[in-house]
Amino acid sequence: MSDQYTSLMFIPPQSLDPLPMDGPDFGPGSDDGDLVEVEPQKKQEILENKDVVVQRVHFEGLGRTKDDLVMAEIADVFKAKNLIDVMRKSHEAREKLLRMGIFREVEVLVDTCPDDDALPNGLDVTFEVTELRRLTGSYNTMVGNNEGSMVLGLKLPNLFGRAEKMTFQFSYGTKETSYGLSFFKPQVGNFDRNFCFNLYKVTGQFPWSSLRETDRGLSAEINFPIWKTSHTLKWEGVWRELGCLARTASFAIREESGHSLKSSLSHSMMIDSRNSTILPKRGALLKINQVTASPANSPKLEYDVVERGISSNGGGISGVCVLCRPSGCRMSHYKAICALQELAGYTGGDVSFLKEDFELQINKRLAWDSVLSTSLWGGMLVPLGDRPSSIADRFYLGGPTSVRGFSMYSIGPQSEGEGPRAHLRRLAECIRWSYGAGIVLRLGNIARLELNYCIPMGVQSGDRICDGVQFGAGIRFL
C-alpha cells in the first residue's frame, strides 16, 4: 500500500451562497471593506447545515480493477448529506481504497455537477487512481525478537481484479532462513474478511537448546471480524525435521532429533485499542490463541503446564510464574481466560496436544508525559495420548523480551546446560523476577530497542542469568 497522501480538494458549487471568510485584514487598499469575520466554529456549522446531494461518483485511471470492488468501498459517499459529510466520507473512501494495496496513489476531487439536468445542490466526486504494476518487487529489513533479517519479495497485486494478491518472499536472518508462496483473497465489500493460503519452508537455529529445526508446510486461514474482535481460523500441516546444532548436544536433545508430522487446527481472537503496536501510550490489547493437534484414538490428558508472566514497565520490574497441575484437570477453567487454541492430531499427523496462550496489555497515560504499561502472558500445553510433547511445541521463558535479567529462554531445569527439560513441574516452587531500569528507543513502526540494567531475583539451579546490562530488540515485549 502506498504511503503517499494527497490533500482533498473541494470546489464549492456556483449555485450556493458565498461563504463568509475568516482571514487576515486585507489592508487599506482592499475594496472588500464590508466582509464579516466569522468564527471557525460558526463557519463549520454553516458548511454542515448546507444540504447537498452526491449525484455521481467517477473513477479515472482504472485498468484491470473490477467496478464492483471499488463501488463497494465508496458506497457511503452517496449517503452524505452536507459538505462536511461529503469531504469526510470521501476521505474515508480514499483510505479504504489505499488499504487494499492495489493503488499507488488516490486523489479525490469534489465539484459541482456540470450537466444540464443537475440539481442545484448536486455534487460530483471524482477519484483519480494510479494502479500498481502487475509485478512489483521489494527489499527491506525486518526486526524480530532479538533477531534481524533481510527480506526480498515479489508481488502480483490485484491478480484477478478484485484485490487478490500472490506473494513470493525470501528471508535471510541471523537465526532463521525462510521462503514461501502465499495467495490472499479478500471478500468484496468487506476487506477485513479474507482468505489466505501459504506454502513455506523455514530453517531456524536455536543455540540455547543446541537445536536446528526445518519446517516444510502449508496452511489455510480465514480472517473475519465479529463486533470489535478479530478472529482467525487456521489449519496447518507441517513436516518438521529436528537435528542437533552442535556435536556436544546432550542426549535429551538427540532423543528429540528426527522427523514428525503435525496437522493442527487453531483459533485466535484479538481486541486491540492501542495507539501504537511498538510503544503504545494508551489503549489495551487482548489476544487469545488456541492450537490443537491430537489423534482421535486417545484423548487422555497426561499433564499440563500453565505459564504466567507479569511486568510493569513503568516501574521497571518483571516476573514470571510457571505452574503445573495434575493430569485430569478440568479444561473449562482455562477456557474462561485463555483463547490462542491449537489442536493437533485430529486431522492427521503423529503429534498430539492442546495448546492455549493469551496476552493482555494495558497502557495508561499519566502526568508529565509518562506512561504506565502492564502486561500479562500465559500459556498451557496439554499432551494428548501416550507421547510427551515435542521440544518444538513447548513454551520458553527468559531473555530481554520476556523476563529481563535472564539469558534467552534459559529459565527452568537444564539438560546438560541446553535449555529447559520437558517436565517443568518444580518451577512452581519459586517465582523468577527481576528489577532494574533502562532506556527504550522506538524505531518508527518497525521495532523497539531496550537497553536495561537488570538484577535477577529468585534464581534457581539451572537458570542462566544476565546480571547487569542487557540489550533487547523486537516487536513483542513483556
C-alpha positions in Angstrom: 0.0 0.0 0.0 1.3 3.4 -0.9 2.3 5.6 1.9 1.8 8.8 -0.1 -1.1 11.0 0.9 -2.7 13.7 -1.1 -4.9 16.6 0.0 -8.7 16.5 -0.5 -9.7 19.3 -2.9 -13.1 20.9 -2.8 -14.6 23.5 -5.3 -17.8 25.0 -3.9 -20.8 24.8 -6.3 -21.7 28.1 -8.0 -25.4 27.8 -7.0 -24.6 28.0 -3.3 -24.4 31.3 -1.5 -20.9 32.7 -1.0 -19.4 31.7 2.4 -18.1 34.3 4.8 -14.4 34.4 5.0 -12.3 34.2 8.2 -8.8 35.6 7.4 -6.3 38.4 7.9 -7.1 42.0 7.3 -6.7 42.9 3.5 -5.3 46.3 4.3 -6.4 49.8 3.4 -6.3 49.2 -0.4 -8.9 46.5 -0.3 -12.4 47.1 -1.8 -14.0 44.4 0.5 -14.5 46.6 3.5 -17.9 45.0 4.2 -16.6 41.5 4.8 -17.8 40.0 8.1 -15.4 37.8 10.0 -17.0 34.5 11.2 -15.7 32.4 14.0 -14.2 29.0 12.8 -16.9 27.1 14.8 -19.7 29.1 13.1 -18.1 28.6 9.7 -18.2 24.8 10.2 -21.8 25.0 11.3 -22.7 26.8 8.0 -21.0 24.0 6.0 -22.6 21.3 8.0 -26.1 22.8 7.6 -25.9 23.2 3.8 -27.7 20.3 2.3 -26.2 18.7 -0.8 -26.7 15.6 -2.9 -23.9 13.4 -4.4 -25.2 12.7 -7.8 -22.3 10.9 -9.5 -19.0 9.3 -8.5 -16.4 9.0 -11.2 -13.2 6.9 -11.3 -10.3 7.8 -13.5 -7.3 5.5 -14.1 -9.0 2.1 -13.6 -7.5 -0.6 -15.7 -7.8 -4.3 -14.5 -9.7 -3.4 -11.3 -13.3 -4.5 -11.4 -16.1 -2.0 -10.9 -17.9 -3.9 -8.1 -14.8 -3.8 -5.9 -14.4 0.0 -5.9 -18.1 0.7 -5.8 -18.4 -1.4 -2.6 -15.7 0.8 -1.0 -17.1 4.2 -1.9 -20.9 3.4 -1.3 -21.0 5.5 1.8 -20.2 8.7 -0.2 -23.7 8.7 -1.7 -25.1 8.8 1.9 -23.5 12.2 2.6 -26.0 15.0 3.4 -23.8 18.1 3.7 -20.4 19.5 2.5 -18.5 18.4 5.6 -20.0 15.0 5.4 -19.1 14.7 1.7 -15.5 15.5 2.4 -15.3 13.2 5.4 -16.8 10.2 3.7 -14.7 10.8 0.6 -11.6 10.8 2.7 -12.7 7.6 4.4 -13.3 6.0 1.0 -9.9 7.1 -0.1 -8.3 5.4 2.9 -10.3 2.2 2.1 -9.0 2.2 -1.5 -5.4 2.6 -0.4 -5.7 -0.1 2.3 -6.5 -2.7 -0.4 -2.9 -2.4 -1.6 -3.8 -2.2 -5.3 -3.3 1.6 -5.9 -0.1 3.6 -5.8 -2.0 6.8 -5.1 -5.6 8.1 -4.9 -6.7 11.7 -5.3 -10.2 13.0 -4.6 -11.9 15.9 -6.3 -15.3 17.3 -5.2 -17.0 19.6 -7.7 -20.4 20.8 -8.9 -22.3 18.8 -11.4 -21.7 20.3 -14.9 -24.7 18.6 -16.6 -27.8 20.5 -17.6 -30.1 18.2 -15.6 -28.0 18.6 -12.4 -29.7 19.5 -9.2 -28.9 23.0 -7.8 -27.2 21.4 -4.8 -25.8 18.4 -6.7 -22.1 17.4 -6.5 -19.8 15.1 -8.4 -17.0 13.2 -6.6 -14.0 12.1 -8.8 -11.4 9.5 -7.6 -8.2 9.7 -9.6 -6.3 6.5 -9.1 -3.0 5.0 -10.2 -2.9 1.2 -10.2 0.2 -0.7 -9.1 2.1 -2.6 -11.8 1.2 -6.2 -12.4 4.6 -7.3 -10.9 6.3 -5.4 -8.1 9.4 -6.2 -6.0 10.6 -5.1 -2.6 13.7 -5.2 -0.5 13.6 -4.4 3.2 14.9 -5.4 6.6 12.9 -6.8 9.5 13.4 -7.0 13.2 12.1 -9.8 15.3 12.6 -10.7 19.0 16.3 -10.3 19.3 17.0 -11.1 15.7 17.1 -9.3 12.4 16.6 -10.4 8.8 16.8 -9.3 5.2 13.6 -9.8 3.1 13.3 -10.0 -0.7 9.8 -10.2 -2.2 7.9 -10.4 -5.4 4.2 -9.5 -5.6 1.4 -9.9 -8.1 -1.1 -7.3 -6.8 -4.7 -7.3 -7.9 -4.2 -10.5 -9.7 -7.8 -11.1 -10.9 -9.1 -7.6 -10.5 -10.6 -7.9 -7.0 -7.6 -7.2 -4.7 -6.2 -10.7 -4.9 -2.5 -10.9 -4.2 0.2 -13.5 -4.9 3.4 -13.1 -3.0 6.8 -14.8 -3.0 9.1 -13.9 -0.2 12.7 -14.9 0.8 14.1 -14.1 4.2 17.6 -14.5 5.5 18.2 -13.7 9.1 20.6 -14.1 12.0 18.7 -17.2 13.3 16.2 -18.1 10.7 16.0 -18.5 6.9 12.7 -19.0 5.1 11.0 -18.7 1.8 7.3 -19.1 0.9 4.5 -18.5 -1.5 1.1 -17.1 -0.4 -2.2 -16.2 -2.0 -4.6 -13.6 -0.5 -8.2 -13.1 -1.4 -10.5 -10.6 0.4 -14.3 -10.5 0.3 -15.7 -7.8 -1.9 -17.1 -5.1 0.3 -15.5 -6.4 3.5 -11.7 -6.3 3.3 -11.3 -7.5 6.9 -13.0 -10.8 5.9 -10.4 -12.6 3.8 -8.8 -16.0 2.9 -5.1 -16.8 2.8 -3.2 -19.9 1.6 0.5 -20.4 2.3 3.3 -22.8 1.2 6.6 -22.3 3.0 9.9 -23.7 4.2 11.6 -22.4 7.4 15.0 -23.3 8.8 15.8 -22.0 12.3 18.7 -22.3 14.7 18.2 -22.3 18.5 21.6 -22.1 20.1 20.1 -22.1 23.7 19.0 -25.6 23.1 21.7 -26.7 20.6 18.8 -27.4 18.2 18.2 -27.0 14.5 14.6 -27.1 13.1 13.4 -27.3 9.5 9.7 -26.9 8.8 8.1 -27.6 5.4 4.4 -26.9 5.4 1.2 -25.4 4.1 -1.6 -23.6 5.8 -5.0 -22.1 5.0 -6.7 -19.5 7.2 -9.8 -17.4 7.3 -9.9 -14.0 8.9 -13.1 -12.2 9.9 -14.3 -9.6 12.4 -17.0 -10.0 15.0 -18.1 -6.8 16.7 -14.9 -5.3 18.0 -12.9 -8.5 17.8 -10.7 -10.0 15.0 -10.8 -13.8 14.6 -8.6 -16.2 12.7 -9.4 -19.9 11.9 -6.4 -21.8 10.6 -5.4 -25.3 9.5 -1.7 -26.1 9.2 0.2 -29.2 8.1 3.9 -29.2 8.8 6.7 -31.7 8.2 9.2 -31.0 10.9 12.8 -32.1 11.0 14.8 -31.6 14.2 18.5 -32.0 14.5 21.5 -31.2 16.7 23.2 -27.9 16.2 26.5 -29.0 17.7 28.3 -32.3 18.4 28.2 -31.5 22.1 24.4 -31.6 22.2 23.0 -33.5 25.2 21.4 -36.9 24.9 18.0 -35.4 25.7 18.3 -33.2 22.6 19.5 -36.1 20.5 16.4 -38.0 21.5 14.2 -35.2 20.1 16.0 -35.4 16.7 14.2 -36.8 13.7 11.1 -36.2 11.6 7.5 -35.6 12.7 4.3 -34.6 11.0 2.0 -32.0 12.6 -1.6 -31.3 11.5 -3.3 -28.7 13.6 -6.4 -26.6 13.9 -6.1 -23.2 15.6 -8.3 -20.3 16.6 -7.2 -16.8 17.7 -9.1 -13.8 18.9 -7.7 -10.2 19.3 -9.0 -6.9 20.6 -6.5 -4.0 20.1 -7.3 -0.4 21.0 -3.7 0.7 21.4 -2.5 3.8 19.6 0.8 2.0 18.6 1.8 -1.6 18.5 5.5 -0.9 19.2 5.5 1.7 22.0 1.9 2.4 23.0 0.9 5.3 25.2 -2.8 4.4 25.6 -5.2 1.6 24.9 -5.3 -2.1 25.6 -4.6 -5.4 23.9 -6.2 -8.8 24.5 -5.0 -11.7 22.3 -6.1 -15.2 22.8 -4.9 -18.3 20.8 -5.9 -21.9 20.8 -4.0 -24.6 18.9 -5.0 -28.3 18.9 -3.2 -31.4 17.5 -4.3 -34.8 18.7 -5.3 -38.2 17.2 -8.8 -39.3 17.9 -7.8 -42.7 19.4 -6.5 -41.4 22.7 -7.9 -38.3 24.5 -6.0 -39.0 27.7 -4.6 -35.9 29.4 -1.1 -36.6 30.9 -0.1 -33.2 32.3 -0.4 -29.5 31.6 1.9 -26.6 32.1 0.4 -23.2 32.9 2.8 -20.3 32.3 2.1 -16.9 33.7 4.1 -13.7 33.5 3.6 -10.2 34.6 5.6 -7.0 34.2 5.3 -3.3 34.9 7.4 -1.3 32.5 6.7 1.9 34.3 8.3 0.7 37.5 11.0 -1.4 35.8 10.0 -4.7 37.4 9.1 -8.0 35.8 8.4 -11.6 37.0 7.1 -15.0 35.9 5.5 -18.0 37.5 5.1 -21.3 35.8 2.6 -23.7 37.4 1.9 -27.4 36.7 -1.3 -29.1 37.5 -2.0 -32.8 37.8 -3.5 -34.8 35.0 -7.2 -34.9 34.6 -7.9 -31.3 35.5 -11.0 -29.6 34.1 -10.3 -27.7 30.9 -13.3 -25.3 31.3 -11.5 -23.4 34.0 -8.8 -22.4 31.5 -11.1 -21.7 28.6 -12.6 -18.8 30.6 -9.3 -17.0 30.5 -7.4 -18.4 27.5 -8.3 -18.2 23.9 -5.0 -19.0 21.2 -6.1 -22.6 20.9 -4.2 -25.1 18.8 -5.4 -28.7 18.4 -3.0 -31.1 16.5 -3.6 -34.7 15.5 -7.3 -35.0 14.8 -6.7 -34.1 11.2 -3.7 -36.4 10.8 0.0 -36.4 11.9 1.9 -38.1 14.6 1.9 -35.4 17.3 -1.0 -34.7 19.6 -1.6 -31.8 22.0 -3.9 -29.0 23.1 -2.1 -25.6 23.4 -3.6 -22.3 24.6 -2.0 -19.0 25.3 -3.1 -15.4 25.8 -1.6 -11.9 26.0 -3.1 -9.0 27.9 -1.6 -5.4 27.8 -3.0 -2.2 29.4 -1.4 1.2 28.8 -2.3 4.3 30.8 -1.0 7.8 30.2 0.0 9.5 33.4 1.2 13.0 34.3 4.4 14.6 32.9 4.1 12.7 29.7 4.7 9.3 31.4 3.0 6.0 30.7 2.3 3.0 32.9 2.3 -0.2 30.9 1.3 -3.5 32.4 1.2 -6.8 30.5 0.4 -10.4 31.3 1.2 -13.5 29.3 0.0 -17.0 29.9 0.1 -20.4 28.2 -0.9 -24.0 28.7 0.3 -27.2 26.9 -1.6 -30.5 27.3 -0.2 -33.6 25.6 -2.9 -36.0 24.4 -2.1 -39.7 24.2 0.9 -41.6 25.5 3.7 -39.5 23.8 5.2 -36.5 25.6 5.2 -33.1 24.0 7.8 -32.2 21.4 10.6 -29.7 22.2 9.3 -27.7 19.2 5.9 -27.1 20.8 6.8 -26.1 24.3 6.9 -22.7 26.0 10.2 -21.0 26.8 10.9 -18.1 29.1 13.8 -15.7 29.8 15.6 -13.1 27.8 15.3 -9.3 27.1 11.9 -9.6 25.6 10.2 -11.6 28.4 11.8 -12.0 31.8 14.7 -9.5 31.8 17.9 -10.3 33.7 17.9 -13.9 32.4 19.5 -15.3 29.3 17.4 -16.2 26.3 14.9 -18.9 27.0 17.0 -20.1 30.0 14.5 -20.3 32.8 14.0 -23.8 34.1 15.9 -27.1 34.7 18.6 -27.7 32.1 19.7 -30.9 30.3 23.4 -30.6 30.5 23.1 -26.8 30.0 21.0 -26.9 26.9 17.5 -25.5 27.5 14.6 -26.3 29.8 13.7 -30.0 30.1 10.3 -31.4 29.1 8.8 -31.7 32.6 8.8 -28.3 34.4 6.8 -29.4 37.5 9.2 -28.0 40.0 9.2 -24.5 38.5 6.2 -23.5 40.7 8.5 -23.7 43.8 9.9 -20.3 43.0 8.9 -17.2 41.1 11.6 -15.7 39.0 11.6 -12.0 38.9 13.9 -9.1 38.3 14.1 -5.3 38.7 16.2 -2.6 37.2 16.0 0.5 34.9 16.6 1.1 31.2 16.2 3.2 28.1 13.6 2.5 25.4 14.0 3.6 21.8 11.3 3.3 19.2 12.4 2.8 15.5 9.3 4.1 13.8 6.7 1.4 13.5 9.4 -1.3 12.8 10.8 -2.3 16.2 11.6 -1.3 19.7 15.0 -1.3 21.3 15.7 -1.6 25.0 18.9 -1.1 27.0 18.4 -2.2 30.6 20.4 -2.7 33.7 18.8 -5.8 35.3 19.2 -7.5 38.7 17.6 -11.0 38.5 16.0 -12.4 41.7 14.6 -15.8 42.6 17.3 -17.6 40.6 17.2 -21.4 40.7 19.7 -24.1 39.9 20.0 -24.5 36.1 18.9 -20.9 35.3 21.3 -18.8 33.2 21.3 -15.1 34.3 22.4 -11.9 32.6 23.3 -9.7 35.6 23.9 -6.1 34.6 23.4 -4.5 31.2 21.1 -6.3 28.8 20.2 -5.3 25.2 16.9 -6.3 23.6 15.3 -5.7 20.2 12.0 -6.8 19.0 8.3 -6.1 18.4 6.7 -8.0 21.3 7.8 -7.4 24.9 6.5 -8.5 28.3 
